[in-house]
Amino acid sequence: MASRTNTTEGPAKARFVLLALAAGQFLMALDSSVMNVSIATVAEDVGTTVAGIQGAITAYTLVMAMFMIPGGKVGALIGRKRAFMIGCVVYGCGSLTTALAPDLPVLLIGWALLEGIGAALILPAIVALVAGNFTEKRRPAAYGLVAAAGAIAIAVGPLVGGVATTYFSWRWVFAGEVLVVLGILLLARPIADAVGDERPRIDLVGTALCALGLGSFVYGVLRSDEWGWFQPKPDAPVLLGISPTVWLMLLGTALTWLFLRWEARLVERREEPLLDPAMLRNKQLNGGLTMFFFQYLVQMGVFFVVPLYLSVALGLSALATGARLLPLSATLLAAAVLIPRFLPDVSPRRVVRLGILALLTGAVTLMAALDADAGAEVVTVPMLLIGLGMGALASQLGSVTVSALPERQSAEVGGVQNAVTNLGASIGTALAGSILIASLTSSFLTSVEQNPAVPADVKSRTAVELQSGVPFLSDTQLRSALDEAGAGEELTREALDANAAARLDGLRAALAILAAAALVALFFTHRIPAAQPGSAGP
């Protein structure tokens, strides 16, 4: 399908275009990180439970995962700019609905459905619009800024959510998003579009298979904490003695395979596919997607673990927790902007390797620094290193994936890229959470079993309750629970010590698995090109 592309000319127009696209990326990433610190308040306000709000967060992620690849194809068919603008309008309607939601069903319609569909149109379009509005030489810097905007949103989300919840209302966050959407629509006017000459119809069978396949897999991953990965947890549904997580992941894999077979058949018949499977055999694209997967796996795992340490283990407020994450934002933005500016011809492979090493070093440093007597300051250097690694990856990966294929396929690349990052983020959060809870449970149970002061019936009851799904408790929460149970002061003190030690064991275990993922990623960096797109380098 031929297309006409008009690269944005003039520094002023380019700045407006970049600001609009970066604001869109920022907005897409802000919701979940903001709401994670406001869950209890939101639940009380709309008359539901914490589990209900967590379900809404899950549903938002799920809708995005299901429709990201079809959303990329819609942009290819109707125009990337049009898809971006329509997505912004849908997202803004969702934000307004959420801000006014009187109950959970309306919240689900606004946040999970409308915002999820809007994001599925916006995110692939952003990837394609950067490709269409900036020359090959300027794309790494543009992609770096856009990716940095999304990561910064995740980092500052707790700070924004803490301020809004403490001094105003969580509803003001969503009302503010409506204003941001209006600003984006105004800024987006100078964006140049890449418009296809043909208007083939969208593949509905492929869309259904893709949505069901990715949706089943991601839903299984998201419920793994509640159901268990393989061994079903008490009171969780069971199928043939195995957790539903496994069956959903297998179902998702099978449906995705059927989707790719169906698409290959359409290509053979010279019909328009939703996604040409041949593009996934491109070594450069494959390498970029693999790095995106590992980056988001480690990134979202870190954003899950570190706030837990700060807010629960150290008892910091949402505001203080957000402030401790700001060093990450500083180095992330610096690396994303300065590497393409001052080293425009640097080897992408070298930058990506150094970025992965920075992520690995940051995770290992934090793991080593965690101690019973450690304060909030121990996260500063690891956050600087992790931010540096994320910024280095952001400065290269977007350009690597888009330049792997002709520009007319940039919207499809955007859909696949965001589906992969969504998958990596879901697995990273679920994996870190599962390892943390499993290690914490094992450590706490060992302390209880080895303590002769704990009665046998208490040990038995504790084992049953912990294995059904232990919460990550602060000392205040545990003391309150023990007081209600009538525990003596000596037993309470020993339980608090065991809980503190178990929390650290869980955090270290989660960071260890994230560090291991970063180490594995290094083995795939050879798929990243050694020279910048269009360069005559090695």
C-alpha positions as CSV (number, residue, x, y, z in Angstrom):
1,M,0.0,0.0,0.0
2,A,1.6,3.2,-1.1
3,S,1.6,6.3,1.1
4,R,2.4,9.9,1.0
5,T,4.5,11.2,3.9
6,N,5.2,14.9,4.7
7,T,8.1,15.3,7.2
8,T,7.5,18.2,9.5
9,E,9.6,21.2,8.5
10,G,10.8,24.1,10.8
11,P,12.0,23.8,14.4
12,A,8.8,25.5,15.8
13,K,6.5,23.0,14.2
14,A,8.7,20.1,15.1
15,R,8.6,21.2,18.8
16,F,4.8,21.3,18.8
17,V,4.6,17.9,17.1
18,L,7.0,16.4,19.5
19,L,5.2,18.0,22.5
20,A,1.8,16.6,21.3
21,L,3.2,13.1,20.8
22,A,5.1,13.1,24.1
23,A,2.1,14.4,26.0
24,G,0.0,11.6,24.5
25,Q,2.6,9.0,25.7
26,F,2.7,10.6,29.1
27,L,-1.1,10.5,29.4
28,M,-1.3,6.8,28.5
29,A,1.2,5.8,31.2
30,L,-0.1,8.0,33.9
31,D,-3.4,6.4,34.9
32,S,-2.3,3.1,36.5
33,S,0.7,4.6,38.4
34,V,-1.6,7.4,39.8
35,M,-4.3,5.1,40.9
36,N,-2.0,2.6,42.6
37,V,-1.6,5.0,45.5
38,S,-5.3,6.0,45.6
39,I,-7.0,2.5,45.3
40,A,-8.5,2.5,48.8
41,T,-9.8,6.1,48.5
42,V,-11.4,5.4,45.0
43,A,-13.0,2.2,46.3
44,E,-14.6,4.0,49.2
45,D,-15.8,6.9,47.0
46,V,-17.5,4.7,44.4
47,G,-18.9,2.3,46.9
48,T,-16.9,-0.8,46.0
49,T,-14.0,-2.9,47.3
50,V,-10.2,-2.6,46.8
51,A,-10.5,-5.8,44.7
52,G,-13.1,-4.0,42.5
53,I,-10.6,-1.1,41.7
54,Q,-7.8,-3.5,41.1
55,G,-10.1,-5.3,38.7
56,A,-10.6,-2.0,36.9
57,I,-6.8,-1.5,36.6
58,T,-6.6,-5.1,35.2
59,A,-9.4,-4.5,32.7
60,Y,-7.7,-1.3,31.4
61,T,-4.5,-3.2,30.8
62,L,-6.5,-6.1,29.2
63,V,-8.4,-3.9,26.8
64,M,-5.1,-2.3,25.6
65,A,-3.5,-5.7,25.2
66,M,-6.4,-7.0,23.2
67,F,-6.7,-4.1,20.7
68,M,-3.2,-2.8,20.3
69,I,-2.4,-4.6,17.1
70,P,-5.9,-3.9,15.5
71,G,-5.4,-0.3,16.7
72,G,-2.2,-0.1,14.7
73,K,-4.0,-1.4,11.6
74,V,-6.8,1.1,12.0
75,G,-4.1,3.9,11.8
76,A,-2.7,2.4,8.6
77,L,-6.2,2.3,7.0
78,I,-7.6,5.7,8.0
79,G,-4.4,7.7,8.6
80,R,-2.1,7.8,11.6
81,K,-3.0,11.4,12.5
82,R,-6.8,10.7,12.3
83,A,-6.4,7.5,14.4
84,F,-4.4,9.6,17.0
85,M,-7.0,12.3,17.1
86,I,-9.9,9.9,17.3
87,G,-8.1,8.0,20.0
88,C,-7.6,11.2,22.0
89,V,-11.3,12.0,21.8
90,V,-12.3,8.5,22.9
91,Y,-9.7,8.7,25.7
92,G,-10.9,12.1,26.8
93,C,-14.5,10.9,26.9
94,G,-13.3,8.0,29.1
95,S,-11.4,10.3,31.5
96,L,-14.5,12.5,31.8
97,T,-16.7,9.5,32.5
98,T,-14.3,8.3,35.1
99,A,-14.0,11.7,36.8
100,L,-17.8,11.7,37.2
101,A,-18.3,8.0,37.9
102,P,-20.8,7.4,40.7
103,D,-20.2,3.6,40.9
104,L,-17.9,0.8,39.7
105,P,-19.8,-0.1,36.5
106,V,-19.5,3.5,35.2
107,L,-15.9,3.6,36.3
108,L,-15.3,0.4,34.3
109,I,-16.9,1.9,31.2
110,G,-14.9,5.1,31.4
111,W,-11.5,3.9,32.6
112,A,-11.2,0.3,31.4
113,L,-13.3,0.4,28.1
114,L,-13.1,3.9,26.7
115,E,-9.6,4.8,27.9
116,G,-8.3,1.3,26.9
117,I,-9.7,1.6,23.3
118,G,-8.4,5.2,23.1
119,A,-4.9,4.0,24.2
120,A,-5.0,1.2,21.6
121,L,-5.5,3.8,18.9
122,I,-3.1,6.4,20.2
123,L,0.0,4.4,21.1
124,P,0.6,2.7,17.7
125,A,-0.2,6.0,15.9
126,I,2.5,7.8,18.0
127,V,5.2,5.4,16.7
128,A,4.1,5.9,13.1
129,L,3.8,9.7,13.4
130,V,7.3,10.0,14.8
131,A,8.5,8.1,11.8
132,G,6.5,10.3,9.4
133,N,7.3,13.6,10.9
134,F,11.1,13.4,11.6
135,T,14.0,12.5,9.4
136,E,15.9,9.3,10.0
137,K,18.7,11.3,11.7
138,R,16.3,13.0,14.1
139,R,14.2,10.0,15.0
140,P,16.3,8.5,17.8
141,A,16.0,11.8,19.7
142,A,12.3,12.1,19.0
143,Y,11.6,8.5,20.0
144,G,13.8,8.9,23.1
145,L,11.8,11.9,24.3
146,V,8.5,10.2,23.6
147,A,9.5,7.0,25.5
148,A,11.0,9.1,28.3
149,A,7.7,10.9,28.7
150,G,5.9,7.6,29.3
151,A,8.5,6.3,31.8
152,I,8.5,9.6,33.6
153,A,4.7,9.4,33.9
154,I,5.1,6.1,35.7
155,A,7.7,7.5,38.0
156,V,5.9,10.7,39.0
157,G,2.5,9.0,39.0
158,P,2.6,8.2,42.8
159,L,3.6,11.9,43.5
160,V,0.7,13.2,41.4
161,G,-1.7,10.7,42.9
162,G,-0.5,11.5,46.4
163,V,-1.0,15.2,46.0
164,A,-4.4,14.8,44.4
165,T,-5.7,12.3,46.9
166,T,-4.3,14.2,50.0
167,Y,-5.3,17.7,49.1
168,F,-8.0,17.5,46.5
169,S,-9.7,14.4,45.1
170,W,-8.6,11.5,42.8
171,R,-11.3,12.7,40.4
172,W,-9.3,15.8,39.6
173,V,-6.6,13.6,38.1
174,F,-9.1,12.4,35.4
175,A,-10.6,15.9,35.0
176,G,-7.1,17.2,34.4
177,E,-6.6,14.5,31.8
178,V,-9.5,15.9,29.8
179,L,-7.8,19.3,29.7
180,V,-4.5,17.6,28.6
181,V,-6.4,15.9,25.8
182,L,-7.8,19.2,24.7
183,G,-4.3,20.6,24.7
184,I,-3.0,17.7,22.7
185,L,-5.7,18.1,20.0
186,L,-4.6,21.8,19.6
187,L,-0.9,21.0,19.5
188,A,-1.5,18.2,17.0
189,R,-2.6,20.5,14.2
190,P,0.8,20.7,12.5
191,I,1.4,17.0,12.5
192,A,2.0,15.7,9.0
193,D,0.2,12.4,8.1
194,A,1.1,9.4,6.1
195,V,-2.1,8.6,4.1
196,G,-2.5,5.4,2.2
197,D,-3.8,5.5,-1.4
198,E,-5.9,2.3,-0.9
199,R,-8.7,1.6,1.6
200,P,-8.8,-2.2,2.1
201,R,-11.2,-3.5,4.7
202,I,-9.9,-4.6,8.1
203,D,-9.5,-8.4,8.8
204,L,-12.3,-9.1,11.3
205,V,-11.4,-12.8,11.8
206,G,-7.8,-11.8,12.5
207,T,-8.9,-9.1,14.8
208,A,-11.0,-11.5,16.9
209,L,-8.2,-14.1,17.0
210,C,-5.6,-11.5,17.9
211,A,-7.7,-9.9,20.6
212,L,-8.7,-13.2,22.2
213,G,-5.2,-14.6,22.0
214,L,-3.4,-11.7,23.6
215,G,-6.3,-11.1,25.9
216,S,-6.3,-14.6,27.3
217,F,-2.5,-14.7,27.8
218,V,-2.4,-11.3,29.5
219,Y,-5.4,-12.0,31.7
220,G,-3.8,-15.3,32.9
221,V,-0.6,-13.4,33.7
222,L,-2.5,-10.6,35.5
223,R,-4.5,-13.2,37.7
224,S,-1.4,-15.3,38.5
225,D,-0.9,-13.5,41.9
226,E,-4.5,-14.4,43.0
227,W,-4.6,-17.9,41.4
228,G,-1.0,-19.0,41.4
229,W,1.2,-19.7,38.4
230,F,1.1,-23.5,38.4
231,Q,0.0,-24.8,41.8
232,P,-3.5,-23.3,42.5
233,K,-3.8,-21.3,45.6
234,P,-6.5,-22.1,48.2
235,D,-10.0,-21.0,47.1
236,A,-8.7,-20.4,43.5
237,P,-10.4,-22.2,40.6
238,V,-8.8,-25.4,39.5
239,L,-8.8,-27.3,36.2
240,L,-7.3,-30.8,36.2
241,G,-5.3,-29.9,39.3
242,I,-3.6,-26.9,37.7
243,S,-4.1,-23.2,38.1
244,P,-6.2,-21.5,35.5
245,T,-3.2,-19.2,34.8
246,V,-1.5,-22.0,32.9
247,W,-4.6,-22.8,30.8
248,L,-5.2,-19.2,29.9
249,M,-1.6,-18.7,28.9
250,L,-1.8,-21.9,26.8
251,L,-5.1,-20.8,25.2
252,G,-3.6,-17.4,24.5
253,T,-0.6,-19.0,22.8
254,A,-2.7,-21.3,20.7
255,L,-5.0,-18.5,19.6
256,T,-2.1,-16.3,18.7
257,W,-0.6,-19.2,16.6
258,L,-3.9,-19.5,14.8
259,F,-4.0,-15.8,14.3
260,L,-0.5,-15.9,12.6
261,R,-1.5,-18.9,10.5
262,W,-4.7,-17.1,9.4
263,E,-2.7,-14.0,8.5
264,A,-0.2,-16.0,6.5
265,R,-3.1,-17.6,4.6
266,L,-4.4,-14.1,3.7
267,V,-1.0,-13.0,2.4
268,E,-0.9,-16.1,0.2
269,R,-4.3,-15.2,-1.2
270,R,-3.1,-11.6,-1.8
271,E,-5.7,-10.3,0.6
272,E,-5.0,-7.5,3.2
273,P,-3.8,-9.0,6.5
274,L,-4.1,-7.4,9.9
275,L,-0.4,-8.2,10.3
276,D,2.0,-9.7,7.8
277,P,3.7,-12.6,9.7
278,A,6.8,-12.1,7.5
279,M,7.6,-8.9,9.3
280,L,8.2,-10.8,12.5
281,R,11.0,-12.7,10.8
282,N,13.0,-9.5,10.3
283,K,16.1,-9.8,12.5
284,Q,16.3,-6.1,13.3
285,L,12.7,-5.8,14.2
286,N,12.9,-9.0,16.2
287,G,15.8,-7.7,18.2
288,G,14.1,-4.4,18.9
289,L,10.9,-6.1,20.1
290,T,12.9,-8.5,22.3
291,M,14.7,-5.5,24.0
292,F,11.4,-3.7,24.4
293,F,10.0,-6.8,26.1
294,F,12.9,-7.1,28.6
295,Q,13.0,-3.4,29.2
296,Y,9.4,-3.2,30.2
297,L,9.6,-6.4,32.2
298,V,12.5,-5.0,34.3
299,Q,11.1,-1.4,34.3
300,M,7.6,-2.3,35.6
301,G,9.0,-4.8,38.1
302,V,11.2,-2.1,39.5
303,F,8.2,0.3,39.7
304,F,6.3,-2.4,41.6
305,V,9.1,-3.3,44.1
306,V,10.6,0.1,45.0
307,P,7.4,1.9,45.9
308,L,6.5,-1.1,48.1
309,Y,9.8,-0.8,49.9
310,L,9.4,2.9,50.4
311,S,5.7,3.1,51.3
312,V,5.3,-0.2,53.3
313,A,8.7,-1.2,54.6
314,L,9.8,2.4,55.5
315,G,6.3,3.9,55.9
316,L,6.8,6.9,53.6
317,S,3.8,8.8,52.3
318,A,2.8,8.8,48.7
319,L,4.3,12.2,48.3
320,A,7.7,11.1,49.8
321,T,7.6,7.9,47.8
322,G,7.1,9.8,44.6
323,A,9.9,12.2,45.5
324,R,12.3,9.3,46.0
325,L,11.6,8.2,42.4
326,L,12.5,11.6,40.9
327,P,16.3,10.8,40.4
328,L,15.2,8.1,38.0
329,S,13.3,10.6,35.9
330,A,16.3,13.0,35.8
331,T,18.8,10.5,34.4
332,L,16.2,8.9,32.2
333,L,15.4,12.2,30.5
334,A,19.0,13.2,30.3
335,A,20.1,10.0,28.6
336,A,17.1,9.9,26.2
337,V,17.8,13.5,25.1
338,L,21.6,13.8,25.2
339,I,22.7,10.5,23.7
340,P,21.1,11.2,20.3
341,R,22.1,14.9,20.4
342,F,25.8,14.5,21.2
343,L,26.4,11.0,19.9
344,P,24.2,10.9,16.7
345,D,26.3,8.2,15.0
346,V,26.9,6.0,18.0
347,S,26.3,2.3,17.6
348,P,22.7,1.4,18.8
349,R,23.9,-2.0,19.8
350,R,26.6,-0.5,22.1
351,V,24.1,1.9,23.7
352,V,21.5,-0.8,24.2
353,R,24.1,-3.1,25.9
354,L,25.2,-0.3,28.2
355,G,21.6,0.5,29.0
356,I,20.9,-3.1,29.9
357,L,24.1,-3.2,32.0
358,A,22.9,0.0,33.8
359,L,19.5,-1.7,34.6
360,L,21.4,-4.8,35.8
361,T,23.8,-2.8,38.0
362,G,21.0,-0.7,39.5
363,A,18.9,-3.8,40.4
364,V,21.9,-5.5,42.0
365,T,23.0,-2.4,43.8
366,L,19.6,-2.0,45.3
367,M,19.4,-5.7,46.2
368,A,22.7,-5.4,48.1
369,A,21.8,-2.1,49.8
370,L,18.5,-3.4,51.3
371,D,19.0,-3.8,55.0
372,A,16.9,-3.7,58.2
373,D,18.7,-0.4,59.2
374,A,18.6,1.1,55.7
375,G,16.7,4.3,55.0
376,A,15.1,5.8,51.9
377,E,18.4,7.2,50.7
378,V,19.5,3.7,49.6
379,V,17.3,3.9,46.6
380,T,19.0,7.1,45.2
381,V,22.0,5.6,43.4
382,P,20.1,2.5,42.1
383,M,17.3,4.9,40.8
384,L,19.9,7.0,39.0
385,L,21.4,3.9,37.3
386,I,18.1,2.4,36.4
387,G,16.9,5.7,34.9
388,L,20.2,6.0,32.9
389,G,19.6,2.5,31.5
390,M,16.0,3.2,30.6
391,G,16.9,6.5,29.0
392,A,19.7,4.8,26.9
393,L,17.3,2.1,25.7
394,A,14.6,4.8,24.9
395,S,17.1,6.7,22.8
396,Q,17.6,3.8,20.4
397,L,14.9,1.2,20.4
398,G,12.0,3.1,18.8
399,S,14.2,4.1,15.8
400,V,15.6,0.5,15.6
401,T,12.1,-1.1,15.2
402,V,10.6,1.4,12.8
403,S,13.7,1.6,10.5
404,A,13.6,-2.2,10.2
405,L,10.7,-2.1,7.7
406,P,9.4,0.3,5.1
407,E,7.7,3.4,6.5
408,R,4.3,2.4,5.2
409,Q,4.3,-0.4,7.8
410,S,5.2,1.9,10.7
411,A,1.6,1.8,12.2
412,E,1.6,-2.0,12.2
413,V,5.1,-1.9,13.8
414,G,3.7,0.5,16.4
415,G,0.8,-2.0,17.2
416,V,3.2,-4.9,17.6
417,Q,5.7,-2.9,19.6
418,N,3.1,-1.7,22.1
419,A,1.6,-5.2,22.4
420,V,5.0,-6.5,23.3
421,T,5.7,-3.7,25.8
422,N,2.3,-4.4,27.3
423,L,3.1,-8.0,27.6
424,G,6.5,-7.3,29.2
425,A,5.0,-4.9,31.7
426,S,2.3,-7.4,32.7
427,I,4.8,-10.2,33.2
428,G,7.3,-8.0,35.0
429,T,4.7,-6.8,37.5
430,A,3.2,-10.3,38.0
431,L,6.6,-12.0,38.2
432,A,8.0,-9.5,40.7
433,G,4.9,-9.7,42.8
434,S,4.7,-13.5,42.8
435,I,8.4,-14.0,43.7
436,L,8.2,-11.3,46.4
437,I,5.1,-12.9,48.1
438,A,6.5,-16.4,47.7
439,S,9.8,-15.5,49.3
440,L,8.1,-13.4,52.0
441,T,5.8,-16.3,52.9
442,S,8.6,-18.8,53.0
443,S,10.8,-16.6,55.2
444,F,8.0,-15.6,57.6
445,L,6.8,-19.3,58.0
446,T,10.4,-20.4,58.7
447,S,10.7,-17.8,61.5
448,V,7.3,-18.8,62.9
449,E,8.1,-22.6,62.8
450,Q,11.5,-22.1,64.5
451,N,10.1,-19.9,67.3
452,P,9.3,-22.1,70.3
453,A,7.2,-19.3,71.9
454,V,4.6,-19.6,69.2
455,P,1.9,-22.2,70.1
456,A,1.4,-25.2,67.7
457,D,-2.1,-24.2,66.8
458,V,-1.0,-20.7,65.9
459,K,1.8,-22.1,63.7
460,S,-0.8,-24.3,61.9
461,R,-3.3,-21.5,61.4
462,T,-0.6,-19.1,60.3
463,A,0.7,-21.6,57.7
464,V,-2.8,-22.0,56.2
465,E,-3.5,-18.3,56.1
466,L,-0.2,-17.3,54.6
467,Q,-0.2,-19.9,51.9
468,S,-3.7,-18.7,50.8
469,G,-2.1,-15.4,49.8
470,V,-0.1,-13.3,52.3
471,P,-0.4,-9.5,52.0
472,F,2.7,-7.3,52.1
473,L,2.0,-5.8,55.5
474,S,3.5,-2.8,57.2
475,D,4.5,-3.0,60.8
476,T,1.5,-0.8,61.8
477,Q,-0.9,-3.2,59.9
478,L,0.6,-6.3,61.5
479,R,0.6,-4.8,65.0
480,S,-3.1,-3.9,64.6
481,A,-3.9,-7.4,63.5
482,L,-2.0,-9.0,66.4
483,D,-3.6,-6.6,68.9
484,E,-7.1,-7.7,67.6
485,A,-6.0,-11.3,68.0
486,G,-4.9,-10.7,71.6
487,A,-1.2,-11.5,71.1
488,G,1.2,-10.6,74.0
489,E,3.8,-7.9,73.7
490,E,6.7,-10.4,73.4
491,L,5.0,-12.4,70.6
492,T,4.1,-9.2,68.8
493,R,7.7,-7.9,68.9
494,E,9.0,-11.2,67.5
495,A,6.3,-11.3,64.8
496,L,7.2,-7.7,63.8
497,D,10.9,-8.7,63.6
498,A,10.1,-11.7,61.5
499,N,7.8,-9.7,59.2
500,A,10.5,-7.0,58.7
501,A,13.1,-9.7,57.8
502,A,10.6,-11.5,55.6
503,R,9.8,-8.3,53.7
504,L,13.4,-7.7,52.9
505,D,13.9,-11.3,51.8
506,G,10.9,-10.9,49.5
507,L,12.2,-7.6,48.1
508,R,15.7,-9.0,47.5
509,A,14.2,-12.1,45.7
510,A,12.0,-9.9,43.4
511,L,15.0,-7.7,42.6
512,A,17.1,-10.8,41.9
513,I,14.6,-12.1,39.3
514,L,14.6,-8.7,37.7
515,A,18.4,-8.6,37.6
516,A,18.4,-12.1,36.1
517,A,16.0,-10.9,33.4
518,A,18.3,-8.0,32.5
519,L,21.2,-10.5,32.3
520,V,19.2,-12.7,29.9
521,A,18.5,-9.7,27.8
522,L,22.2,-9.1,27.2
523,F,22.3,-12.4,25.2
524,F,19.8,-11.0,22.7
525,T,21.6,-7.6,22.1
526,H,23.4,-9.0,19.0
527,R,20.2,-8.6,17.1
528,I,20.4,-4.8,17.5
529,P,22.2,-3.2,14.5
530,A,25.7,-1.9,15.0
531,A,25.1,1.3,13.0
532,Q,22.4,3.9,13.0
533,P,19.7,3.7,10.3
534,G,21.0,5.2,7.0
535,S,24.6,5.1,8.3
536,A,27.5,3.5,6.5
537,G,29.0,2.3,9.7
538,P,30.0,-1.3,10.5
